[in-house]
Structure formats: C-alpha cells, structure tokens
Amino acid sequence: MRLAILGAGSWGTALAIEFGRSGHDVVLWGRDDAVARGIAKSRRHPKRLKEHAIPSSVRVTSDIA
C-alpha cells in the first residue's frame, strides 16, 4: 500500500516508522526543507523520536507535489 503522511512532527514520524516497518511504501512530508533533508540523510528525526530509525521504505520530502 502507498501512503502519504503530511507532517513530520512526532505523530507523523511515528506513523511513518510503523507503516514503513510494516512494508508499506510511505512518503513523509515535512514543511521544513532542512529538517526533511536531514531526516532523509540520517534516517532519524533530529528533534523527535531520535532513538528510532526511519525505515528505507519511507521517502522524506518537503515538496508537497
């Protein structure tokens, strides 16, 4: 299943992690480009849920299109 999550705060990040771990194709959108790029590079949110890795099945972007 393909999913889009709008908002890369605590709740959006948690949802993306869980859906990604479950094998879904996930896009996590964040409004702050620097944060989105940081998450995509490190596979961790710099401010929220730092101890949880974001699966590779989650694509992170700040481009709403």
C-alpha positions in Angstrom: 0.0 0.0 0.0 1.2 3.5 -0.8 0.7 6.1 2.0 1.4 9.8 2.3 1.8 11.4 5.7 1.6 15.2 5.9 3.6 16.5 8.8 6.9 15.2 10.1 6.4 16.0 13.8 6.2 13.4 16.5 2.9 11.8 15.3 3.7 11.9 11.6 7.2 10.5 12.2 5.8 7.7 14.4 3.2 6.7 11.8 5.8 6.7 9.0 8.1 4.5 11.1 5.3 2.0 11.9 3.9 1.9 8.4 7.4 1.6 6.9 8.2 -1.3 9.2 5.0 -3.0 8.1 6.2 -3.0 4.5 4.2 -0.1 3.1 5.6 2.5 0.6 5.5 5.7 2.6 6.1 9.4 1.8 6.6 11.6 4.8 6.2 15.3 4.0 7.7 18.0 6.2 7.3 21.7 5.7 10.9 22.5 6.8 13.3 21.5 3.9 16.4 21.4 6.1 14.7 19.0 8.5 13.3 16.8 5.7 16.8 16.6 4.1 18.3 15.8 7.5 15.8 13.0 8.1 16.3 11.6 4.6 20.1 11.6 5.1 20.4 10.3 8.7 17.2 8.2 8.7 16.4 9.8 12.1 14.4 12.9 13.1 16.7 15.4 14.6 14.2 16.6 17.2 11.6 13.9 17.7 11.9 10.1 18.3 15.7 10.3 17.8 16.1 6.8 19.1 14.0 5.3 16.3 15.4 4.7 12.8 13.2 5.6 9.9 13.0 2.6 7.5 14.3 2.9 4.0 10.8 2.3 2.7 9.9 5.8 3.9 10.7 8.6 1.5 11.1 12.0 3.1 10.4 15.3 1.3 9.4 18.9 1.7 7.9 19.1 -1.8 4.2 18.8 -1.4 3.8 18.0 -5.1 
